[in-house]
């Protein structure tokens, strides 16, 4: 676990009333059960308690509880369970840049409006205007003109080399035109400590030294190895539905068969108003906190529900209103950190349910917020279940059905598609055709001796590494690549020259 007032301050005795009380406990357990989760949740509620006007009259009330299951062996979630933060770490990234900006010893000095091209020789984009004019603030607020391009980087990536390849990627919008969430640009920002500080610390080393340690975040680490070796790292719980895997089951919220999945772990991971609440020492300058909490880009111009407002995005976090109360939200992979600065409280929710974690943390979060603010609770659980049905189940089960007799492609044969394809940013891929014959009695795909040795090896290992991904008798090409978000691509013939492309990650270790 890494690891209130509206118009007027609530009386101290009232504000100290427990929030993670039996009623909330029962609600959280109910949500885990209602969504058929095999996993659990760790929740922290932090409230500022003010007795007077001086700093000595301020204290922090912290409640932390665990719910449900952390590990496949049945270990329960407790306040010391570790979870992956995912994109919640973007706030560390933005703040680390703010610390560089506050560093008066840097020469030349860095600012929020420094153009990236002026400090990183490797930098360049296909759009010459965006290439020249993109600033620190632009990258931080996702208004570079670039889409995600998440599959450009590999599991083990040299950041300097990655940056040099950005110039070969097509933008999907004009510079500063719209908000487009882009992980790659935060990777660029993470390179700034190494590029600008003479000692060339890695990003992980820099954040550990200047953020984690001063704030007393002693269990927080960039290293998945360190987290796993602690014995406190939660397993990731996925669910394998019954029936046809290409269609959502009749009960989309069924538990199915529980599968354990590892978290993404970078091999380069290391241990590692801005005051330490225990010592009152300023760790992060107040102006840095203000900047990353200032909206720069409109990320959602229309409110999703009546209780919410449009959202603006600053540095690693969105800002909007909930039932008239301003809040700042960090969203990660099945985790959220939300704070209400004018109501003096914050909430952390971490889950390990891969299928519905992002839905359950919304339901849990708003129920706790309503409890703190003393508002009548909104039935977010029913809402989000219905939203999932409307936006995922109905569209997916109503998609265009494959014709009974698909038309052949316009080219001579499917084997014409085999071979190596190259892109200056994405690198090389080799497309391998799976023979159309059925499985042999040895339960192995037949091998075509005319194929390359690498294709023969790939097809031979498919039954072990990705069982069931090939529909026998259906023309299918498979690619193996070493990308951070996936290990294989499948090109499955649909009709004519149209193929369905699916990305897979094999959990079988090399």
N, C-alpha and C positions, 0 to 999 in steps of 0.2 A: 504494500500500500504506500503510495507516494503521498507512502502514507501521508433583534431586528426592529426598525421603525419605518413608518411611511412619512406622514407629515410631522409627527412628533415622536420623540424617543419613548419606547415602551419602558415601563418601570423595570428596574433590575430584577426583581423577584420573578416577574412574569416572563422576561426575556430568557431566564435561565431554565425555564420549563423544558423538560426533555422533549426532543423532536423525534428521535428514533425510539419511540415509545411502543408499547404492545400493539397499539392500533396500527402503526406504521409497519412494525415487524410482521404482523399478520398479513398486511396488504402486500408487502414485498414477497413473502412466501407464496401467497396466492398467485401473484403474477408469474413467478417462476413455474408454478404448477399449471396455470392456465395456458401458458405458451409451450407446455410440455418440455421444459428445458432440463437437460441433464446436468447443467452447470450451476453457477451461482453468481453472487454479486457481492462486492465490497463497497460500502457507502460511508462517506464522511460528511458531516455537517459542521461547518465552522462559523461561529457567530461572534461578532465584536460586542463586547460588553463595556459600556461607558458609564462610569459613576460620577465623573466631573469633567472639568475642562482641560486638565493637564494630561501629559502622556502617561504619568503614573496612575491615572484613574482609568486607564484602558486595559482590558484583559481580553483573552480569547477563550471562548468556550468551545471545546472540540468533542464531538461524538463520533465514534467509529464502530461499525459493526459489520460482521460477515454473515452472509446468508447462502444456503445451498452448498453445492459441491465444488471443490477446487480441483481435485485430481481423480484420475480413473480408479485409484485404489480406495476411493470413498472419503478421502481427507476433506474435511469441511473448510469453507472459506472462513478466515478469521482476519482480524485487523492487520496481521503481518503478511498476508498473502500478497505475492507480487503478480502484477498484470502488465501486459504490454500497453503502452500509452498510445501507440500509433501516431496519428497526426496531431495529437495533443502536444507532441514535442515541438511542433512548429512555433509555439510561443517561446520555448527556450531558444529557438533559432533566431527569432526576431529580437529577443532581448539581448542575445549575444552580439548581434550587430549593433544594438543600441549601446552596449558597453564599449565596443570599438569606437563608436562615434564620440563617446564621452572620454576616450583616452587621449589626453592632450599631448602625449609623447609621440603619437603617430605622425609621421611626416611623409607625404602630405596628409592633412587631416581628412577624415571621412565624414560625410554628412548624409542625411536621409535622401538628399537630392543629388548625391554624387552619381555620375553616369558610370555604369558598369564598365563600359569600354575604356574608361580612363584609368581603371585600376587592375583590370584583368586582361593581359595580352591575349589569352586564349579565347576570349569572348567574341562572338559574332553570330548574327542571325541572318536568315535569308532576306528579310525585309530590311533594306538599308536604313530606313528611318528608325525602326525599332532597334536595330543593331546599334545605332549611334546614341539614341535618346533614352533608352531604358535606364531608369535609376534604381537605387536601392528600394525606394518606396514602391515603384512599379512592380518589381519582382515580389516584394513582400505582400502586395495587395492583389496579385493575380490579374494584372491588366496589361500584360506584355504582348497580347495578340496571339500567343501560342496556346494550343490545346494541351492535354495532359502528356501525350507521348510517353506513357509510363513504361512501354516495352523497349525503350531505347537502352536502358541500363541493365547491366548484368548483375548476378548475385554478388560477385566480387568486382568492384568497379573503381578505376582510377578517375578521380573527379576531374583532374586537369584534362585528361583525355576525353572524358564525357563532354566537357564544356566546348572543346574544339569541334565536336560533332554536331553541336546545335545549329550551326550555320547551314546544315543540309536538310533541316526539318521545315516542312511547309507550315506557315501560320494558318489559322482558320478564322481570323478576324483582324481588323485593322488595329494598329497600335493604340492602346488606351480606349478602345471602342467599347468593349464589354468585359465583364468578369468571367474568367476561365480558370478554374482551379488547376494548378500546375505544380506537381511535386518537384519536377525537374528544376524549377527556378529556386526552390528552397534548398536544393542540393548545391546550386551555384552560391547562394548566400552562405552556406555552411563552409565554403572554401575560403571565405574572406580572412579568418584568423590565420590560416596557413600562408595565405598570399601576402598579408600586410604586416604581420608581426615578425621581427627578425629571427626569433627562435623557432618560427614555423610550427607552432603547436597544431595538432589535429583539432577538428571541431569538438570531438569528444573530450579531449584533454582540456581544451579551453573552457567548455561549459562546466566540466567537473571542478576545475580550479576556481572559477569566478562566480559560479551560481550554486552548484550542488553543495560544495563544502561550506561556503559562508552561510548558507541557509539551513545547514544541518540536515540535508537530504541524504542521510548516510546509507540508505538502502537503494537509492536511485542509481541506476547504471545503464550505460549504453550496451553493455555486454550481455547477450543472451546466455553465454556460457556461464558467466558469473551468477546470473539470476537462477539458472538451472541448478548450479552446484550449491546454491543456498538451501535447496530443498523446499523453498517456499513459493516457487513459480507455479502458477495455475496452469493446468492443461487446457488446451483448446478443445471444446466439444462441438462436433458437427453431427448432423443426422442424415442418414441415408433413408430416403422415403421408400415405401413399399411400391410395388408395381413398376410401370414403365418410367424409367428415369427421365425421359424427355417430356413428361407431362406431370403437372402438379397433382398430387393425390386428391381424392375426394375431400379428405380433411387436410387442408394445407398446413395445419398446425400440429399434425401428428408427430409423435416422438420418433417414430421409425427406429432404425438401428443406430445406436450411438457409435460414432467413430471419433477417435482421438487424433487431432492434427497438431503438428508442431507450429510454433510461432515463427515468423520470418526472423532470421537472425543474421545480421551483418557480420561477416568474419572480421571486419575492422572495428567492431564495437569495443569500447573500453570502459573501465570504471570511471566511472566518472560521476503599500506604496513603496515595495522593495526593501522593507526592513525585516530583519530576523526578529520574529515576535518574542523570542526568548531573551535576546540581548539588546533589542532596540537598535542594533547597528544597521546602518544603511548599506545594503548590498547592491541594489539596483537604483540608480538615480531616478527621482520622481518624474523627471521630464521624459525618461525612456518609457516608463509605465504609461504616461499620458499619451505618448506617440503611438505605441502599439495598440492602445485602447481608443484610438481616434479613427473613425470611419473614413476610408479613402475611396473604396469602390462599392457600388450598389451590387450586392450579390444576389438579392432576391427582392425585386421591386414590388411584389404583391404579397400581402399577408396570406399565409396558408390556412389560417383559422381565425375566427373572430377575436380570440384572445391575444393574438400575436400581431406584430407590426412588420413592415418591410425590414430587410436586414442589410446593414452595411458592414463591410469587412475592412479591418485594419491590418494588424500584424499577427497572423496566426489565430485570430479570433473574430467572431461576428458580434455585432451589437444590435440589439433590438429591444422591444418592449413586450412584457407579458402582463396582461391585465392592468396596464398602466404603470408597471414597474420596470425601470431600465435594468438591463442585464448584459453581461459580457460572457460569451460562450466559446469554449474550446471543444472541438469535436475530434475524437480519434477513432481508432478501430475498436468499436464496442466500448468506448469510454467517453465520458463527458466531464468537463470541469466548467461550472457556471458560477458566476458571482453577481450579486446585486449590491453595487457600491452604495446606493442611497438607502438601502435597507440593512446594510452591515452584516451580510452573511454570504456564504458560498457553499457549494455542494460538489462533491466528487462521487461519480458512480462508475465502477469498473465491472465489466462482465466478461465471461468466457464462453458465451453461447454464440457460435459462429453464424447460425441461421437467422436468429431473431434478436441478437444483442442490441442492434441499433434501434429496434422498435421498443424493446422492454425498457431501455434506459430512459426513453422519452416518457413512458407511462410512470415509471418510478419517480423520475425527476419532478414532474409537474405535481404529483400527489404530495411530495415533500414540500415543494414550494408553497402550495396552497395551505399546508399545515402551518408553516412558519408565518405566512402572512395572515393567517386567520380567515381565509376565504373559503367559501363553499367549494368543495372539490368538484372538478370537471371529470367526467367519465372518459378519460383519454384512452383507456384500455379498449373499450368498444369502438371508439373512433379509429384508432390505429389498426385494429384488426380489419375493420371494414375498408379502410384505405388500402391495406395490403391486398384484399380481395379485389377491389375495384381497379387497382393500378398494376397488379402482378398476375393474380390468378385468372381473372376473366380475359385480359388481353393475351396471356400466354396460351391458355387452353383454347383460345379462339383464333390462333394464328393460322395462316394459310397452310392447309394440309398438303403434304407431298402427293403428287399425282400417282395413281396406281401404276401407270406405265410412263415413267419419266422419259422425256425426249433425250436423245443422245446429244452430246456436245457437238459444236460445229467443227472441231478439230478431228484429226484422224482417229486417235485413240488416247485413253487416259495416260498411257505411258509417255505421251508427248510432254506432259506437264512435269515429269520427273527431271531432276537436275538441281544445280546450285544457282540461287538467285542472290544478288548482292545489292546492298543499299549503303551509301556512304555514312549514314548515321546509325542504322539498325544492324549493320554488319551482314554476314552471309548466312543463308539458310539452305538446307538441302531437303527438297521435297521427295518423299519416298512413297511409291505406290504399294499399297497392301494388295497382294494377289487376290483375285476375286473368288478363288476356290474356298470351300468350307474348311473348317478346322480338320486337321488330321486326327487319327486315333490317339496320337500322343498329346493332343490338346495344344498344339503349336501351330502358328500360322505357317502356311507353306512359303518357302523361300524361292525367289526367282534368282537363279545363278547369274543371270545377265545384269542384275543390279550391282551397284557399287558395294564394296565391302561394308561401308558404314551403314548403308540402307539395310543390308542383310542383317547386321547386328541389331539395328533398331527394331526391325520387325520381329526378330527372334525374341527380344526381351519384352515386347508389348504385353503378352499374357501375364507376366509377373509384375511389371511396373504400372501398367494401366489396363487392368483386366476389364473387358466388356466395352471398350470405347469404339470398337469397330463392329458395325452391323454387317454380318456376313452376307456376301452377295452384293453389297452396295459399294460402288467405287469410292475409295477413300485414300487420301494421301496424308501422310503423317510427317511432322517435322519435329526434331529434337533441338532445342536451343537452351542456352544457359542464361535465362533472364530472371530478374528478381521476383517477378510476379507470376511466372509460369515456367514449366519445363518442356511442354509439348504443345504443338498446334495440330488440329485435325481439320482437314478440308474434306467434307463429305458431300458427294454429288446430290443435288436436289432436283434440278430439271434444266435441260439444255446446257447453257454455259454458266448456270448459277450453282454455286457451292455454299453450303453452310460452314462457317468457320467457328471452331470452339477452342478455347484455351484450357489446358489442363495442367495441374501440378501433381507430379508423382511424389508420394510420401515415402517411397522405397529408397533407402539410402544407397548411394553408390558404393 
